[in-house]
């Protein structure tokens, strides 16, 4: 037995391996040959009459690197300016033919303008913004329970479980639990502690701790009315978005007991609460980015049914709730007059005009932002190419003006 026989190649196996490798290489060659270049998909063909100029003094007829060649045929001169017919090889798949043929061009030179932002010669031309959006609809509902035990109203726990459907995000579930605890503090004062936990399959986990202090300011014995004040602080933290808000709020309410005697002589009392004043201040100062947006219309409908009973010293309650919301565009188009760089002084006369500028590192800002983004006029750039001349230039204004975003009014 030959001990080295395992190292002898099997001709049948080698043949299948070579066939597989050859098929793979053939597939790669076909794919690279037939695939459309990414640059062609993004930019598309250009106009050869203005983008292909060959000076008459061309000396290098063949590119030593690629092998592409260039023909240059002088035709005539007009007042000393030469006119020539040029040919460039290396035709690409997205290249278009000029009026003299594919690869050929008769170009005496051109001035081309690169538009940046708005065209510089715009003077009140209407720029129409059109937007189409499918209405955003949400249907939801759920049930929950809560209550107190043996009349201990200092500690309360409420929990709920719900399901919702949105035509953009699909089906989602939500679970929430809200324990709260209150204790007496300083005579007629009461300190309240609360913690809200909400888990939503679409937005993540939200935690809402809160601390409040309420105090009975005045009480009228004859009218059975009390005046209460309350101040509190709360925050919202989301597992996906981080700290979203920190707010401080204050309110002033009055409560009055109303008595009524029925035919049997039994007295039934009802309570009436009236809010006198309230205020809220958000310490996070959410950023605001001005923009021209289309008006939207919102519709919201919600309902809740609650029932409870007394059972073995406990007072459980249960509730069922449902809601529906819809957001849609109030209008699909918006028209604004536009003013280019050459007519920026005219655009400063109207607060709803679009001006020819942009901002570097643009973003949201607040009153405490140390530095605003730097603004720059987006003037157009002209490029020149011809026999014995070439370069670029741009327009200039002699005065220092100011720019602004078009006026945007929020929905009321």
N, C-alpha and C positions, 0 to 999 in steps of 0.2 A: 504494500500500500504506500502510495506517495504521500508523505506528510505535508507537502506544499500544494496539494491539489486544491485546497480551499481558496488559494490566492489566484487561481486561474479564472479569468473572466468568462462568464457565460455568454456566448454570442447572441442567444435569443434575448436575454435580459438587456444586453448592451444595445441591441437594435430597438427595443421598445423605449429605452431611455433617450436615445438619440432622436427618435420620432417625437416624443413628448417635448423635448427641448426645442426642436425645430418648429413644432406647432406653436409653442409659446412665443418664440421670436417673431414668427409670421404674424401672430395676433398683435404684438406690440407695434410692428411696422405698419400694419393696416390702420391701427388706431391713431398713431402719430401722423399718418398721412392724411386721413380723412377728418380728423378733429379740427374744428374751427378755432383759430387762435383766440385767446381771451381778450387781447387788445382789439381785435376786430369786433367782438361782441359788444365791448364797452363803448368804443369810439365810432366805429363805422367808417365808411370811405370818406375821403376828403375831395375837394374840388381841384383837379390837377392844373387847371388854367392859372390859378393864383398861388398854389403851394409848390410849384415845381419851376424854378428858374435856374437857367444855366448860363453863366457869362460866356461871352464869345472867346475869351482868352483861356479857355480850358486846355490844359496841356496833358494831364494824366487821363488817357483814354481808357485804360484798363485798371481796375482796382487790384493791386497785387495780393490782397488778402482773400477777397471773395471771388475774384475772377469776373465780376460784372463789368460791362463796358459801357462807354458813353460816346455817342456820335454827336458832333456839333457841325452843322452845315450853315455857313453864312449865306443869307439871301440878298439883302440890300441894306442901304443906309438911308436914313431920313434926317436931313440936316446934320449929318455927322453922327447920328445915333444909330448903332448897328442893330439889325434885326436878324436873328438866327433861328434855325429849326434844330431842336435837340432831341436825342433819343436816349432813354435810360433803360437798361436791361434789368433783370431781377423782378419780373412782374409778380405781384402777390395776388392772393385769392380775392381780396377785397378792393383791389385797385380798379378804378374806372377809367375808361378811355376818354381822352380829350377830343376836341373837335378835329384834331389832325390825326387821330388814331391812338391805339393802345400803346403806351410807352412813349409816344411822340408828344411834343408840346411846342407851341409857338407862343412864347411869353416874353413880352418886352419889359416886364416889371410890373409891380402892383403895390398898392398901399392897402393893407388889411387892418381892420379894427378888431381888437379883442375886447368884447363887452364884459365888464366886471360889475356885478350888481345890476342896476338899472342903466339903460342907455343914457349917455350924457345929454342928449338933445331932447329927452322927455320933458314936456311942459304941460302938465295937466292931463296927460293921457290916462285913461282909466285902466287900472289893473284889477281884474276880476278874480277873486278867490272863490273857488268852487270846492265844496266838500260834500261827500255823500257818506252817510253812516247809518247802518242798520240800527233801529231802536234797541236800546239796552233794557231788557225786561228781566225782572227777578220775581219769582214766586216762592213764598216760604211759609212755613208753619211749624208748630211744635207744641209741646206740652211740658208742664213743670209742676213742682210741688214745693211747699214750705210750711212754716207754722211756728208755734211756740209750745212749750211744755209747762204745765202747772202754773200758768200765768206769768212765767218769767219772760217779760218782754224785752229784757236787756239784750238777750242773745237770740238772733234770728238767722235762719239759713234758708236760702231760696235757690233751687236748682232747676234747670230746664234742659231739654233735649229737642233739637229741631232739625229739619231738613229743608233745603232750598234748591231751586233750579234757576240758572241763569243761561240765557241763550248764547252767551259768549264763552263762559267757563264750564258749563255743564252742571251736573248734580254736585251739591256740597252738603256737608253735615256740620252741625254746631252744637257744642255742649258748654254750658256755663253754670257756675256756682258762685253765689254771692253771700258770704257770711258777714254779719254786722254785729257790733257790740257797743252798747252805750252804758255809761255810768254817771252818777251824780258828781258834780264838781262845783263847789262854791255856792251853796244855797240853791238858788233857782237855776243854776247852770247845769248843762249836761254835755259831756264829752262823748263824741261818737267816733268809732273806728270801723272802717269798712275795707273789704278786699274783694275785688271782682276778678274772676278767672274765666276767660272765654277761649275755647279752643275751636277754631274754624279750619276746615280742610282747605279753604282757598287762601285765607289770610294769615294762618298760623295761630300761635298762642299769644293772647293779650292779657296783661296784668294791670289792674287799675286799683292801686291803694289810695285811700283817702282818709283824712282826719278833719273833723268838724267840731265846732263849739257853738252851742245855742244857749241863749239866756232869755229869761222872761223879763222884759223891760218894764212893763206896767200891767196892772190888772184892775179892772173896774168891777167891783162886787155886784153892784146893782144891775149892770148890763150883762154880767157874766161874760165879759170880753177880756182878752189878753193880747198884749203886744209883744211879739217875739222877734229877736234878732239872731242871725246865724252867720257865721263866717267859716270858711273851710278851704282846704288846699288838697289838690289831687294831682295825680300823674298817670300817664298811660305809656306802657312799655310793650313793644311787640317783638316777638322772637325773630322776625324777618326784617323789620324796618328799624329796630332799636327804639330809643326814647323818642316818642312822638310829641308829647305835650306835657307841660307842667302849668297848671292853672290855679289861680286864687279867685274865689267868688265870695260874695256877701249878699244877703237878702234880708228884707224886713217884711214881716207878715202879721196879720191880725186874725185871731180866731174868736168866734162868738158862738155860744150855745143858744139854740133856739128851742123854746119849749112849746108844747101843744097838748091840750087836754081833750080827750075824746069823750064820747057820750057816757061811757061807764065810769068816768072819773079818773081813769088811768092817765098818767102823764108820760108822754114820749118826748124825748129830747133829740135834737139833731145838731150837728156842728157845721159851722160855715167858716171857711178859711179864705182870706183875701190877701193877695200879694200886693204890697204897697210899693216896694222898690227892690231892685236887684242889680248887681253889677258883676262883671267877670273880666279878669285880666289874665292873659296867657303869657307866661314868663318865657316861653320858648321863642317868641317872635318869629313865626314861620316866614320863610322867604317868599318873595313875590317876583315873578318875572313878567314884565309887561309884554303883551303880544296881541295881535289882531286875531280874535277868535269869533266864531259865529255863535249866535244866540241859541240857547237850548231851552227846552221845556220839560219840566219834571212833573210826574204824577205819582202820588203816594197814597195808599189806602191801607189801613191796619185795623185790626179788631182783637179784642181779648175778652174771654169769658172766665170768671173766677167763681169758685164755690168752696165752702168750708163747713166744718162741723166740729162739735165738741165730743171727744171720745176718751174716757179714762184719764181725765186730767190734761189731755192734750188738745190742741186746737189746730189740726192740720188743715191745709188748704191746697187746692189744685186749680190749675188754670190751663186753658187752651188758647193759643194765639195764632193769628195768621196775618200775612201782609203781602202787598203787591206794590212794586215800584217800576216806573218806566221813565227813561230819559231818551229824548230824541231832539233832533235839530229843529229849531223854529224856522230857520231859513237855510237854504242850500248855497246861496251866493252872497258875496259881499264885494262892493266896488269902492275903490279908493283912488283918488287922483295921484299920479306919480310925477315926481320932478327929479331930473337927472342932475349931475354935478354942475353943468353949465347954467342951470336954472334953480339952484338951491335957494337963492334969495326969494324966489317966488313961492317955493314950497314952505318957507317959514311963515307965510301969512295964513296958513290953514292948519288947524290942529288935527285933521283927519288925513293928511297927505302922507304918502310914502316917500322917503328921502333916500338918496343914493349913498349909503354908508353901511359899515358894519362895525362890530365891536370885538376887540381882542379878549379872549378868555371870558366870554359873556356868561352870565349866570344870574341866580337870584341875589337879591341884596336887601339889607335892612337899614334902619336909621343909623346903626352903629358900624356899618361897613367902613373900614378905614380908607379904602381906595376903590373908586369905581373903575370899571373896564375902560380901556383906552379906545376912543372912537377914531375911525379912519374913513375918509371919503373913498369910495370905490370908483374912481375915475377910470375911463377906458384907456387902453394903450394901443397906439397905432404903430405898425411895423412897416418898414419900407425896404424893398429890394429891387434892384435894377442895375443896369450897366454902369459901373463906377460909383454907385451909391448904395447905402445900406444902413440900417439902424432902426431906432424906435423913438417915439416922442409921445408926450401926453399933454393934455390941457392944464392950465394953471389959472387960479383965481387970485385977484390982488387983495381981497379982503379976507378977514377971519370971521367966519360965520358960526352958527350953532346948528345942531341937528337934534332930532327927537323922534321917538316912536309915534305912530299914529294913535289918536285918542281911542281908548277902549273903555266902554261903560259896562260895569258888571251887571248881571241880571238882578233885578229887585225881587 
